[in-house]
């Protein structure tokens, strides 16, 4: 498993965190997701042979959040 921490903008509450978690966890290759609106980060454990970091960022962006 590979670990990545992505800084985001636009998460304001627990519902935002949950939306990102659900969107990522349904993808093949994603193991664990932790989103924090307080720190503005999303941490992900993923299998880099099944999904790339750029795809993870694209998914977060598709939910309406900015990725730094």
Helices and strands as residue ranges (DSSP letters): E 2-9, H 14-25, E 30-36, E 41-46, H 53-62, E 66-67
